[in-house]
Amino acid sequence: MTTIIVIPTYNEVENLPAITAELFTLDLKEDLQVLIIDDDSPDATGQVAEDLAQRCYPGRLHVVHRSGKLGLGTAYVTGFQWALEHGADYVIQMDADFSHSPSYIPEMLEQINHCDVVVGSRYISGGELDERWSWWRWFLSWWANSIWTRGILGCSTKDATAGFKCWRRSALQRIGLERINSNGYVFQVEMAFVSEKLALRIVEIPIYFEDRRIGQSKMTVPVKIEAALRVFEIRWRHRNVKPMPLPRSAEI
């Protein structure tokens, strides 16, 4: 079985060597590969990724360079499509900044044997947020998941904005990545909503969500506002969504 971890990057030059090193020291039965999707980071993240791929992890670390800051959602779609084209049985999405600890990946791969999607959740029993979060940041995240997303979309997933997930290959094929068009962080909500509409089997596991160790968050106020407003569009666009047909021998 092949697992490909997709990590979008923009100005993560200080985090990238450490996160890749930790990922490749995991003791897994599966063949593990990592794909970096870099949006032309001005801090040379893309070049560092290339150096790591060629000198340290040849054949295991891959890099896709994009021409500019094109958005988190499109980065994930690009990465997921690349992973499927290169034979991934399981696809994991995560951040480069250690907000998502690689230590949870073995459990994710254990759980994915019994479901379609595993969500690293901050909002189920046992899940935790970094104690350094301000009360306002905590409130916005809680409100987005518990009030806004649930109220408008009816999502039952407790952490609908989670960015740490493991997908079964057939789940991504059923969703049909070509019809996912969120550009920013609302991509997470769109994928959660479509997954539930298609009755995919979703399991949430508790995680500790650590604040980024190095660098600056890309979650600005305009990004949050855009994500909140796009929820209405997602509900309308996917109101009649149906699963895409699976290719033969796609099931795992």
Backbone bond lengths (Angstrom), bond angles and torsions (degrees), N, CA, C in turn:
res aa  C-N    CA-C-N  psi(-1)  N-CA   C-N-CA  omega(-1)  CA-C   N-CA-C  phi
1 M - - - 1.457 - - 1.534 109.67 -
2 T 1.313 115.72 139.49 1.464 120.85 179.87 1.523 110.07 -111.92
3 T 1.318 115.68 128.10 1.457 122.43 174.94 1.519 108.55 -112.36
4 I 1.339 115.94 127.62 1.467 120.53 176.93 1.518 108.70 -116.02
5 I 1.314 116.16 125.03 1.467 122.06 178.42 1.514 108.33 -96.77
6 V 1.326 116.52 124.33 1.460 122.60 -178.17 1.528 108.74 -102.65
7 I 1.328 115.99 123.36 1.468 121.68 -178.94 1.523 109.61 -128.25
8 P 1.341 118.18 108.18 1.467 119.75 173.30 1.527 109.54 -74.61
9 T 1.326 116.82 143.00 1.462 119.29 178.91 1.522 111.63 -133.61
10 Y 1.317 113.67 144.86 1.466 122.47 168.76 1.519 106.28 -151.36
11 N 1.322 116.46 109.81 1.461 122.82 -177.07 1.529 112.12 58.51
12 E 1.328 115.92 57.85 1.461 121.93 177.80 1.528 110.72 -122.62
13 V 1.334 116.27 32.60 1.456 120.14 -173.42 1.529 112.50 -61.86
14 E 1.327 117.73 -31.26 1.464 120.25 -178.88 1.526 112.41 -81.62
15 N 1.318 117.00 -25.70 1.466 120.38 -178.74 1.521 113.49 -88.62
16 L 1.325 117.30 -29.49 1.459 120.75 -168.48 1.532 114.32 -60.58
17 P 1.331 120.40 -47.40 1.471 118.55 179.76 1.529 112.72 -60.31
18 A 1.324 116.33 -38.10 1.464 119.61 -177.53 1.521 111.94 -71.76
19 I 1.341 117.84 -42.59 1.464 119.85 -177.45 1.521 110.42 -68.57
20 T 1.336 117.87 -39.73 1.465 119.22 178.85 1.531 111.06 -67.00
21 A 1.317 116.97 -39.53 1.469 119.83 178.44 1.520 110.81 -61.13
22 E 1.321 116.70 -42.25 1.465 119.97 -179.48 1.523 111.37 -68.01
23 L 1.327 116.68 -38.59 1.465 119.93 178.99 1.525 111.27 -63.50
24 F 1.317 117.05 -42.08 1.459 119.51 -175.49 1.531 113.29 -80.53
25 T 1.320 117.79 -2.35 1.462 119.86 172.83 1.528 111.93 -97.26
26 L 1.339 117.69 -0.94 1.460 120.46 177.79 1.524 110.14 -64.75
27 D 1.308 115.47 140.54 1.464 121.42 179.37 1.529 108.16 -92.82
28 L 1.316 116.68 95.21 1.457 121.82 -175.32 1.524 110.53 -124.24
29 K 1.325 115.42 150.36 1.459 120.39 173.93 1.520 110.34 -77.13
30 E 1.332 115.99 -31.96 1.456 121.23 -176.52 1.537 111.52 -74.75
31 D 1.328 115.03 153.65 1.456 121.31 169.13 1.522 107.73 -70.99
32 L 1.323 116.61 118.83 1.463 121.21 -175.74 1.516 110.53 -106.25
33 Q 1.334 115.70 127.90 1.453 122.28 173.46 1.526 108.85 -129.50
34 V 1.310 116.06 155.47 1.470 121.87 -178.97 1.521 108.76 -125.18
35 L 1.324 115.50 135.54 1.462 122.07 177.82 1.520 109.59 -119.06
36 I 1.307 117.07 122.09 1.461 122.83 176.58 1.528 108.54 -99.02
37 I 1.316 116.47 127.82 1.472 121.72 174.27 1.522 106.80 -109.77
38 D 1.322 116.57 103.26 1.467 119.62 -175.24 1.526 111.37 -104.65
39 D 1.334 114.77 130.67 1.471 121.52 -178.45 1.527 111.95 -94.21
40 D 1.329 115.66 55.37 1.466 121.60 176.14 1.527 111.37 53.69
41 S 1.322 115.41 50.79 1.468 120.80 -177.93 1.529 111.43 -58.69
42 P 1.332 117.75 128.22 1.468 119.70 179.58 1.519 113.95 -69.17
43 D 1.348 117.69 -13.01 1.467 119.77 179.54 1.530 112.58 -91.41
44 A 1.327 117.10 11.18 1.474 123.43 176.12 1.522 113.43 74.62
45 T 1.325 117.20 24.30 1.466 119.74 175.11 1.525 110.91 -56.08
46 G 1.336 116.74 -42.18 1.458 120.74 -178.77 1.517 112.59 -60.46
47 Q 1.316 117.26 -41.07 1.460 120.82 179.86 1.520 111.19 -68.60
48 V 1.332 116.29 -40.47 1.468 120.07 176.91 1.524 109.91 -62.00
49 A 1.341 116.54 -40.79 1.458 120.52 177.77 1.524 111.14 -60.44
50 E 1.333 116.38 -43.02 1.467 120.43 178.17 1.523 111.10 -62.67
51 D 1.324 116.91 -43.03 1.461 120.52 179.72 1.527 110.94 -61.80
52 L 1.332 116.61 -43.05 1.464 120.78 178.67 1.529 110.84 -63.46
53 A 1.341 115.38 -41.29 1.460 120.31 -178.93 1.527 111.59 -63.79
54 Q 1.324 117.05 -37.96 1.461 120.45 -175.17 1.529 112.81 -85.53
55 R 1.336 116.45 -38.47 1.462 119.30 -172.93 1.530 113.78 -95.06
56 C 1.331 116.44 -34.74 1.472 119.67 -172.31 1.526 114.34 -105.95
57 Y 1.330 117.19 -39.75 1.466 119.94 -172.62 1.535 111.75 -132.80
58 P 1.307 118.04 54.73 1.471 118.94 -178.86 1.530 111.38 -61.82
59 G 1.323 115.14 133.12 1.449 120.50 -179.86 1.511 114.53 81.05
60 R 1.335 117.65 -7.65 1.471 121.08 -178.72 1.524 112.21 -117.54
61 L 1.322 116.60 -29.96 1.457 121.41 177.61 1.526 108.56 -110.43
62 H 1.322 116.36 128.65 1.461 122.44 -177.16 1.530 108.95 -124.78
63 V 1.315 115.97 153.00 1.462 120.40 -176.68 1.523 109.90 -133.75
64 V 1.324 115.61 131.82 1.463 121.98 170.30 1.526 107.14 -114.13
65 H 1.318 116.64 124.05 1.458 121.83 179.36 1.528 109.28 -100.01
66 R 1.319 116.39 128.96 1.459 120.56 176.99 1.534 108.62 -110.23
67 S 1.311 115.97 160.90 1.464 120.97 -167.01 1.524 114.82 -80.92
68 G 1.310 117.99 -5.78 1.453 120.23 -179.95 1.507 110.22 -177.21
69 K 1.327 116.63 -174.09 1.455 121.69 -179.97 1.530 108.10 -79.15
70 L 1.334 115.48 90.06 1.466 122.06 -170.84 1.518 113.46 -97.33
71 G 1.321 117.66 -3.30 1.455 119.90 173.22 1.516 114.17 108.64
72 L 1.339 114.55 148.99 1.460 121.38 -176.92 1.521 112.17 -64.28
73 G 1.330 116.97 -44.17 1.455 120.21 -176.87 1.509 113.07 -60.47
74 T 1.329 116.30 -47.95 1.472 119.40 -179.71 1.525 110.90 -68.74
75 A 1.333 117.39 -28.37 1.466 119.73 176.27 1.521 110.20 -64.68
76 Y 1.321 116.26 -43.66 1.463 119.02 179.14 1.518 112.00 -67.03
77 V 1.326 117.32 -41.33 1.464 119.28 177.84 1.525 110.19 -60.30
78 T 1.328 116.62 -45.19 1.465 120.95 177.10 1.526 110.84 -58.61
79 G 1.328 115.97 -45.14 1.460 120.60 -179.18 1.517 113.09 -66.64
80 F 1.336 116.70 -42.63 1.464 120.01 179.07 1.526 110.67 -63.13
81 Q 1.331 116.27 -43.45 1.470 119.50 179.52 1.521 110.88 -63.03
82 W 1.324 116.88 -42.11 1.468 120.94 177.49 1.526 109.53 -60.14
83 A 1.316 116.85 -45.20 1.467 121.36 -178.33 1.531 111.28 -61.48
84 L 1.320 116.79 -44.24 1.461 120.06 179.20 1.528 110.84 -64.54
85 E 1.328 116.47 -40.88 1.466 120.32 179.77 1.529 112.13 -66.16
86 H 1.333 116.19 -24.26 1.466 120.25 -177.57 1.531 111.88 -104.42
87 G 1.326 115.86 23.10 1.458 120.12 167.43 1.511 117.38 84.44
88 A 1.326 118.56 19.20 1.464 120.01 179.60 1.524 110.97 -65.55
89 D 1.320 116.69 133.01 1.459 121.97 170.59 1.531 110.20 -87.55
90 Y 1.336 114.96 -35.11 1.464 121.46 177.33 1.529 107.97 -132.12
91 V 1.332 115.55 143.42 1.463 121.39 179.47 1.518 108.16 -125.63
92 I 1.318 115.73 126.18 1.467 121.46 178.24 1.515 108.75 -111.44
93 Q 1.331 115.89 134.79 1.460 120.60 174.45 1.510 108.87 -111.42
94 M 1.333 116.05 139.00 1.465 119.71 -179.88 1.521 110.02 -161.54
95 D 1.337 115.47 166.01 1.462 122.14 177.69 1.529 110.21 -86.63
96 A 1.324 114.52 162.30 1.467 120.55 179.38 1.517 112.74 -90.26
97 D 1.331 117.70 -7.82 1.461 120.63 -166.88 1.529 114.78 -98.46
98 F 1.336 117.79 13.60 1.460 124.67 179.84 1.525 113.47 71.23
99 S 1.340 118.17 11.28 1.461 119.14 169.11 1.526 109.27 -62.59
100 H 1.320 115.87 -31.02 1.464 123.00 177.12 1.527 107.91 -109.39
101 S 1.299 116.34 110.99 1.462 119.88 -176.66 1.527 111.48 -75.33
102 P 1.334 117.38 129.59 1.467 119.98 175.72 1.524 113.36 -57.90
103 S 1.324 117.68 -19.44 1.471 120.77 -177.16 1.525 112.75 -63.25
104 Y 1.342 118.01 -18.86 1.466 120.89 179.43 1.532 112.75 -84.00
105 I 1.307 117.74 -10.87 1.468 120.11 -173.84 1.525 113.27 -64.21
106 P 1.345 120.57 -41.63 1.471 118.03 176.33 1.524 113.28 -57.18
107 E 1.323 117.26 -40.08 1.465 119.72 178.19 1.524 111.23 -66.40
108 M 1.328 116.73 -39.74 1.461 120.18 177.27 1.526 111.00 -58.57
109 L 1.333 116.04 -45.28 1.455 120.16 -178.34 1.525 111.73 -69.70
110 E 1.321 117.20 -25.73 1.460 120.05 173.87 1.525 110.27 -72.18
111 Q 1.323 116.52 -43.59 1.470 121.12 -177.71 1.532 112.72 -70.13
112 I 1.333 117.40 -31.42 1.466 120.04 -174.95 1.529 111.49 -66.07
113 N 1.323 117.28 -15.12 1.463 120.34 175.63 1.524 112.08 -66.34
114 H 1.341 116.72 -17.28 1.459 120.45 -174.28 1.528 112.85 -118.76
115 C 1.334 117.52 9.09 1.461 119.49 -177.14 1.523 109.71 -155.78
116 D 1.331 116.69 -173.09 1.461 122.11 179.40 1.522 112.93 -103.24
117 V 1.333 115.83 -31.60 1.463 121.70 -177.51 1.521 109.00 -140.77
118 V 1.318 116.73 132.84 1.465 121.75 171.86 1.520 107.87 -111.05
119 V 1.318 116.14 127.79 1.463 122.31 -177.97 1.525 109.27 -110.80
120 G 1.334 116.82 124.64 1.452 120.87 170.98 1.517 108.18 -77.71
121 S 1.328 115.94 106.23 1.468 120.88 -166.80 1.524 113.28 -107.15
122 R 1.320 114.53 136.27 1.466 121.69 174.78 1.520 112.07 -89.27
123 Y 1.332 117.01 -13.90 1.461 120.40 -166.67 1.511 114.81 -119.91
124 I 1.331 117.49 21.17 1.455 119.84 167.88 1.521 107.58 -109.20
125 S 1.312 116.66 170.57 1.458 120.83 -179.47 1.521 110.33 -56.35
126 G 1.318 115.82 127.21 1.453 121.70 -177.90 1.511 113.97 97.74
127 G 1.343 117.25 -18.38 1.455 121.01 176.83 1.518 111.11 -76.28
128 E 1.332 116.68 146.72 1.461 120.81 -177.51 1.517 111.16 -140.99
129 L 1.328 115.20 152.08 1.458 122.62 172.36 1.517 109.36 -106.89
130 D 1.305 115.96 151.54 1.459 121.02 177.37 1.524 109.47 -54.60
131 E 1.321 115.62 128.88 1.471 120.96 -178.44 1.527 112.69 -65.87
132 R 1.327 116.91 -11.53 1.465 120.13 178.18 1.522 112.48 -82.26
133 W 1.341 117.79 -8.82 1.462 120.06 177.00 1.528 109.97 -61.32
134 S 1.320 116.45 140.26 1.464 120.42 173.85 1.522 109.29 -71.31
135 W 1.322 116.30 158.89 1.464 119.25 179.26 1.523 110.31 -62.06
136 W 1.340 118.49 -32.76 1.459 121.74 -178.52 1.532 110.67 -69.00
137 R 1.330 116.51 -42.50 1.461 119.53 178.45 1.524 110.26 -65.07
138 W 1.333 116.19 -41.44 1.470 119.96 177.08 1.516 110.62 -61.09
139 F 1.330 116.51 -44.81 1.469 120.10 -177.98 1.533 111.00 -62.59
140 L 1.339 117.18 -43.80 1.467 119.92 -179.30 1.526 111.18 -61.93
141 S 1.325 116.93 -42.63 1.453 120.17 -179.98 1.527 110.71 -66.17
142 W 1.321 116.68 -45.31 1.473 120.79 178.09 1.519 110.54 -61.17
143 W 1.320 116.92 -45.24 1.469 121.39 -178.45 1.520 111.43 -63.78
144 A 1.325 117.35 -41.64 1.462 121.32 -179.86 1.520 111.15 -61.09
145 N 1.338 116.87 -38.87 1.459 120.83 -178.09 1.522 112.91 -84.49
146 S 1.319 117.19 -48.07 1.460 120.97 -170.82 1.523 113.80 -85.07
147 I 1.317 118.12 -27.55 1.464 120.75 -175.18 1.529 111.47 -111.78
148 W 1.320 116.32 -59.50 1.471 120.57 -171.13 1.539 112.04 -68.19
149 T 1.324 116.13 -56.85 1.462 119.52 -176.37 1.521 111.71 -66.53
150 R 1.305 117.00 -43.33 1.466 119.47 179.45 1.518 111.99 -66.90
151 G 1.338 116.11 -40.51 1.458 119.67 -177.89 1.516 112.90 -66.93
152 I 1.320 117.79 -40.05 1.466 121.36 -175.74 1.520 111.82 -87.15
153 L 1.332 116.47 -42.13 1.459 120.12 -174.64 1.526 113.58 -100.99
154 G 1.321 116.81 -17.17 1.462 119.57 -178.87 1.514 113.41 72.18
155 C 1.332 116.83 24.04 1.466 119.72 -179.52 1.531 110.49 -67.20
156 S 1.308 116.07 137.70 1.458 120.20 175.72 1.527 111.97 -96.42
157 T 1.344 117.20 -14.65 1.463 120.90 175.34 1.524 108.56 -62.11
158 K 1.320 116.85 126.29 1.467 120.88 -175.56 1.526 112.31 -66.79
159 D 1.329 116.65 -35.96 1.467 120.84 -179.54 1.531 108.88 -116.12
160 A 1.330 115.04 76.10 1.474 120.74 -176.29 1.516 112.67 -72.58
161 T 1.327 117.77 -17.09 1.463 120.69 178.85 1.529 112.10 -99.26
162 A 1.321 117.11 10.70 1.465 121.25 -178.08 1.523 111.09 -62.26
163 G 1.330 115.39 141.15 1.455 120.99 178.25 1.515 113.61 -111.83
164 F 1.338 116.62 9.04 1.466 122.22 -179.16 1.523 107.29 -116.95
165 K 1.346 116.73 102.85 1.457 120.84 -173.62 1.530 110.56 -143.14
166 C 1.307 114.37 154.97 1.460 121.88 171.43 1.520 108.05 -120.14
167 W 1.322 116.05 126.24 1.466 122.42 -176.52 1.521 110.53 -112.47
168 R 1.294 115.57 136.60 1.459 120.84 167.27 1.531 107.98 -74.27
169 R 1.305 116.57 142.94 1.464 121.11 -179.10 1.530 111.78 -51.43
170 S 1.328 116.41 -47.54 1.463 120.59 -177.34 1.527 112.15 -63.99
171 A 1.342 117.81 -27.32 1.463 120.49 178.47 1.525 110.59 -66.39
172 L 1.333 116.36 -45.70 1.462 119.48 178.69 1.524 111.18 -65.33
173 Q 1.325 116.59 -34.53 1.464 119.35 177.85 1.526 111.44 -68.40
174 R 1.319 117.06 -38.24 1.462 120.01 178.10 1.527 110.99 -66.11
175 I 1.320 116.51 -38.73 1.466 120.31 -179.76 1.523 110.22 -63.54
176 G 1.338 116.69 -43.80 1.459 120.06 -176.55 1.516 110.40 78.86
177 L 1.318 116.49 88.34 1.462 121.31 -173.18 1.519 112.93 -62.50
178 E 1.331 117.41 -22.77 1.460 120.51 179.72 1.523 112.71 -66.73
179 R 1.320 118.39 -17.75 1.466 119.38 178.44 1.530 112.90 -101.30
180 I 1.320 116.72 5.77 1.467 121.34 173.92 1.522 107.31 -95.52
181 N 1.340 117.29 117.81 1.472 117.82 -174.81 1.520 114.56 -129.12
182 S 1.329 117.67 18.40 1.463 119.48 175.10 1.519 109.81 -69.47
183 N 1.316 115.86 135.44 1.447 120.22 -175.96 1.526 112.35 -92.49
184 G 1.327 116.81 -38.04 1.458 120.42 -174.24 1.517 112.96 -103.79
185 Y 1.338 115.15 -148.14 1.449 121.32 -175.15 1.524 113.15 -67.72
186 V 1.319 117.77 -18.10 1.462 120.53 177.82 1.528 111.11 -66.88
187 F 1.323 117.13 -10.33 1.456 121.44 172.69 1.525 110.88 -51.53
188 Q 1.340 116.89 -40.59 1.464 120.08 -178.89 1.522 110.88 -61.66
189 V 1.325 116.63 -40.71 1.463 121.40 -179.96 1.530 110.28 -67.91
190 E 1.324 116.49 -42.69 1.453 119.88 -179.50 1.534 110.69 -61.71
191 M 1.308 117.35 -43.72 1.457 120.06 179.21 1.527 111.41 -66.03
192 A 1.328 117.12 -38.02 1.474 120.13 178.04 1.522 110.88 -65.09
193 F 1.334 116.81 -43.29 1.464 121.50 -178.39 1.525 111.15 -65.12
194 V 1.330 116.77 -47.56 1.464 120.17 -179.49 1.532 110.29 -64.77
195 S 1.316 117.28 -38.36 1.461 120.25 177.73 1.522 111.39 -58.96
196 E 1.311 117.00 -42.79 1.460 120.17 179.68 1.523 111.47 -71.60
197 K 1.326 117.36 -39.79 1.465 120.70 178.21 1.530 111.16 -60.33
198 L 1.324 116.98 -32.31 1.458 121.46 -179.46 1.530 112.31 -90.50
199 A 1.326 115.69 5.08 1.469 122.06 177.85 1.530 112.68 59.63
200 L 1.331 116.37 35.48 1.453 119.25 173.04 1.523 109.45 -67.04
201 R 1.307 115.66 148.58 1.460 120.78 179.50 1.535 108.46 -80.94
202 I 1.318 116.06 115.30 1.466 122.09 -174.00 1.528 109.42 -115.07
203 V 1.315 116.08 129.44 1.458 122.02 175.79 1.524 108.20 -121.01
204 E 1.317 116.86 130.40 1.461 121.49 175.53 1.528 109.49 -103.65
205 I 1.322 116.09 132.81 1.461 120.95 174.23 1.532 107.95 -116.35
206 P 1.322 117.39 143.86 1.467 119.30 -177.64 1.518 112.51 -73.32
207 I 1.333 115.97 138.77 1.463 121.17 175.21 1.518 109.70 -132.54
208 Y 1.295 114.66 158.51 1.468 121.10 168.03 1.520 106.87 -94.80
209 F 1.331 116.55 119.19 1.460 121.75 -178.25 1.522 108.56 -94.57
210 E 1.321 114.87 104.96 1.464 121.06 -178.55 1.519 110.22 -85.48
211 D 1.327 116.76 140.57 1.458 119.92 173.82 1.524 108.15 -66.24
212 R 1.340 115.74 150.57 1.472 118.69 -176.61 1.524 110.19 -55.67
213 R 1.335 114.66 141.78 1.468 120.71 -178.07 1.522 111.44 -78.83
214 I 1.329 116.22 -41.74 1.465 121.61 -174.98 1.523 108.11 -135.04
215 G 1.329 116.44 145.80 1.458 120.19 174.82 1.517 112.68 93.68
216 Q 1.311 114.34 -176.69 1.464 121.55 -173.23 1.519 110.83 -115.50
217 S 1.329 116.09 138.46 1.457 121.04 179.17 1.531 110.76 -65.89
218 K 1.341 115.31 144.50 1.468 120.71 176.75 1.521 111.34 -93.50
219 M 1.334 117.43 1.22 1.461 122.05 -175.82 1.530 109.20 -85.94
220 T 1.342 116.18 79.59 1.455 122.10 -179.64 1.525 110.84 -84.55
221 V 1.333 117.13 169.81 1.468 121.56 179.26 1.540 111.43 -60.30
222 P 1.342 120.18 -47.36 1.473 119.16 177.55 1.522 112.84 -58.13
223 V 1.334 117.26 -36.64 1.461 120.75 178.27 1.523 110.25 -64.00
224 K 1.325 117.23 -40.98 1.466 121.26 179.53 1.528 111.10 -65.76
225 I 1.323 116.54 -41.15 1.471 120.33 179.65 1.527 110.23 -64.93
226 E 1.341 115.96 -44.18 1.463 120.11 179.57 1.526 110.54 -60.73
227 A 1.330 116.44 -41.03 1.460 120.63 -179.43 1.527 110.73 -64.39
228 A 1.332 117.01 -42.04 1.464 120.44 -179.45 1.524 111.75 -63.60
229 L 1.324 117.37 -43.20 1.467 120.91 -177.35 1.526 112.03 -71.21
230 R 1.325 116.71 -32.86 1.467 119.82 -177.44 1.532 112.79 -69.06
231 V 1.327 117.34 -15.88 1.461 120.17 -179.96 1.518 111.25 -58.74
232 F 1.342 117.08 -37.70 1.467 120.31 179.36 1.530 110.78 -64.34
233 E 1.325 116.16 -41.24 1.462 120.65 179.05 1.526 111.00 -63.35
234 I 1.332 116.24 -41.11 1.459 120.80 179.51 1.527 110.74 -60.96
235 R 1.314 116.18 -43.94 1.470 119.35 179.92 1.528 111.06 -60.79
236 W 1.320 117.75 -42.69 1.458 121.14 -178.19 1.530 111.57 -70.81
237 R 1.321 116.17 -45.82 1.453 120.37 -173.92 1.526 112.26 -65.90
238 H 1.317 116.54 -34.15 1.465 119.85 -176.36 1.531 112.74 -105.95
239 R 1.318 116.73 21.75 1.474 119.89 -175.77 1.528 112.41 -62.24
240 N 1.339 116.43 -30.59 1.462 120.45 -178.07 1.523 112.02 -117.85
241 V 1.305 116.57 28.65 1.459 120.43 -174.45 1.530 111.48 -62.11
242 K 1.319 115.70 140.61 1.455 122.15 176.80 1.532 108.12 -132.10
243 P 1.320 117.53 152.29 1.470 118.99 -176.62 1.516 112.64 -64.38
244 M 1.322 115.35 142.96 1.457 120.53 173.98 1.525 108.55 -72.65
245 P 1.334 117.51 146.18 1.466 119.20 177.58 1.517 111.50 -64.69
246 L 1.321 115.69 139.31 1.463 120.32 179.80 1.515 111.40 -84.46
247 P 1.330 117.04 140.69 1.471 118.52 171.95 1.530 109.56 -64.42
248 R 1.296 117.37 156.03 1.448 120.38 176.24 1.531 109.77 -61.36
249 S 1.315 114.67 144.15 1.466 123.22 -179.29 1.522 112.49 63.09
250 A 1.361 116.67 22.46 1.461 119.09 179.70 1.512 111.90 -81.58
251 E 1.308 118.37 -24.06 1.457 120.99 -176.85 1.507 111.38 -68.25
252 I 1.347 114.97 140.29 1.468 120.12 172.13 1.522 108.46 -135.02
